[in-house]
């Protein structure tokens, strides 16, 4: 896991417990979980919106191409 061994991981956990206290760790984890959920939700919404924009742009471009192709060409006066 990221090149961290068991000993290093235990030291990190002990430092976290000492800094924040055992009672605050669940609150911090809950807040991180909510933040991760909101981030994932925002990412999915952004991906969905961008897919909709691309689909609408493709429809608009296809409609413009069809309109151009359906117009009779004017003869050159040259």
N, C-alpha and C positions, 0 to 999 in steps of 0.2 A: 504494500500500500504506500505509494509515493516514496519508496525507499526508506521508510521509517520502520525500525525494528520495534519489538515488543517493549524493550526497556525505554526507548525514547518516547513511545506512546504513553507509557505509564507515568513518566516524568511530566509530560505535557498535561495529562489528566490531573495529576496532583497539583500542579501549578494553577490550573483552571479552578479546581475546588478551593484552593487557598485564596485566590483572587476574588471569586464571586460568592463563595459559600455554597454549601450543599442545597440550601433552600432556593437559591436563585437559578441554579442550573436548569431545572425543569421549565421555569418561566422563559429563560433564554432559548432553550430548545424549541419551545412552543412558538415563540416569536419568529425564530428562524424557519420553522416549518410553515408558518403562515406566509412569511415573506417569499419562500420558495414557491408556494402554491400560487400566490398572486403573480409572481414573475412568470411562471409557466402559463397561467391563464392569459396574461398580457401577450406573451409570445405567440400563443395559439390564435388569439384574436387578431394580432398583426399579420400572421401568416394567412389567415382566412380572408382578411380584408385585401391583402395584396393579391391573392388568387382571384378575388372578385374583380379587382381593378384590371388585372391582366385579361380576364375573360371579357369584360366590358370593352376594353380597348380592341381586342381581337374582333368582337362583333361589330364594333364601329368601323374598323378598317375593312372588314369584309363587306359591310353595307356600302361604304364609299367605293370600293373596287367594283361592286356590282353596278352601282349608279354610273360609274365611268364607262363600264363596258356596255351598258344598255343604251347610252347616248349615241346617236348616229354621228359619225365623224363628218366634219365640215370639209368640203373640198378646198384645196389650196387655191388662192387667187393669184398665185405667183407666176 
